[in-house]
Amino acid sequence: MKIPENLKYTKDHEWLRVEGNEAFVGITDFAQGELGDIVYIEVETVGETIGKEETFGTIEAVKTVSDMFMPVGGEVLEFNAALESNPELVNKDPYGEGWVIKIKITNPAEIDELLTPEKYSGLTVH
Amino acid sequence: MKNTAFLKFHEALGAKIIPFAGFNMPVQYEGIMAEHEAVRKSVGVFDVSHMGEFWVKGPKALDFVQWVTSNDASKLVDGKVQYSCFPNEQGGIVDDLLVYRVDAETYLLVVNAANVDKDWAWCNKQNKMGATLYNASDEISQLAIQGPNALKAMQQLTPTKVTDMEYYTFKKLDFAGVKDVIFATTGYTGSGGCEVYMANEDAETIWNAVMEAGKEYGIKPIGLAARDTLRLEMGYCLYGNDINDTTSPIEAGLGWITKFTDTKDFVNKPYILKHKKEGTEKRLVGFELIDKGIARHDYEIVDASGNNIGKVTSGSMAPSLGIPIGMGYVKTQYAKEGSEIYVKVRDKALKAKVVKFPFYKG
């Protein structure tokens, strides 16, 4: 299971890749593996400002549905349009082409509250 | 938690194991989509050893089966299988099951894993006629080998001809060198194949032989998750989801396995007959979602104005069709093919239309 070094993580299995005052958000390799084949991703919060740990969308796998939460508070700038027709990108490349949203970070201090790769890997051991 | 005789094979194959009906069962190996497709296109093998098996024997065997089950077991001949259900006394269903006739005084009832204890108590309670009942659930292992290439692949393991067996029949035969294996052309996928019953001691031998014989057809082990999507595409009921202690066979669309012939009396017959004659307030239907989203068990079904008209009992993306489908109970006036209904998914009402079973037509 992959846990890239350059990302921050949440206990709910989202990742955050910071680029200046913006960031990309997705779900982790562990999360996509647990969900199984993903068939539909719903994000209807583009343009909204959402607080840390609040729901920004839902992810539907064949067998289950799961909410996705903001790793840090911010404005949702963009939903990855490629996921509309190819939601399985999240299974295939969760940290790359399978990114879910791009956000503008409200309070950069919240980034430090996220989990390091090392801490996160501790949560994925069964 | 119980283990089936095949658990070590599932673990070695990297299956995700979950507790299900009191057993550690494989829910998924490679992935639902790939497993589902293997069954539709070639062949897959399912460990279904968690299912329960009751023997019914003696001169009163048929009388007992006729009384507890809804279908007409007198129509069975040796080597024939019948889908049926146990009606309860409140108008609902204790369980759905398969009835195998070995001979006039020997029947095998195959019941759902989650209901074994309930069914066993129920059968004993209803056995006023004194048939001999035996619960063999803990002694029998079962594999379902399903898919268009299943019988061809399994033919290599037995000298008895099986590729020409009719649907819903069975034979006792030598299989992978094991004597007296029950080989039935039944299944829960809609893609053909067989279900094979063996003693626990023979499970390993047979698993290895099945995997070897299936190799040239790309046989894959299939988990419970794909078992569910396969059966849902056929509109087959899943006990606990689509039928339960409160749903009548008539409203569940199981009128075809509920026989009201004069020669057959069964538990709660007058009440169910009334349902059949007068109609029911709700009906189990299949639907396709037109709007994007997925309907899931227990989601509310509403009309165009948002009034409650029913409830989803099963729902998923249909891997073979690429569209979201579901089953659910709706008020009878909405049960007609083509009816427009709406499924509430996270406060949004998604448009759906009622369609005929099966969703997947092969």
Boltz contact constraints between the chains, C-beta under 6 A:
constraints:
  - contact:
      token1: [A, 36]
      token2: [B, 32]
      max_distance: 6.0
  - contact:
      token1: [A, 37]
      token2: [B, 31]
      max_distance: 6.0
  - contact:
      token1: [A, 37]
      token2: [B, 32]
      max_distance: 6.0
  - contact:
      token1: [A, 37]
      token2: [B, 33]
      max_distance: 6.0
  - contact:
      token1: [A, 39]
      token2: [B, 317]
      max_distance: 6.0
  - contact:
      token1: [A, 60]
      token2: [B, 294]
      max_distance: 6.0
  - contact:
      token1: [A, 62]
      token2: [B, 32]
      max_distance: 6.0
  - contact:
      token1: [A, 62]
      token2: [B, 316]
      max_distance: 6.0
  - contact:
      token1: [A, 62]
      token2: [B, 317]
      max_distance: 6.0
  - contact:
      token1: [A, 63]
      token2: [B, 225]
      max_distance: 6.0
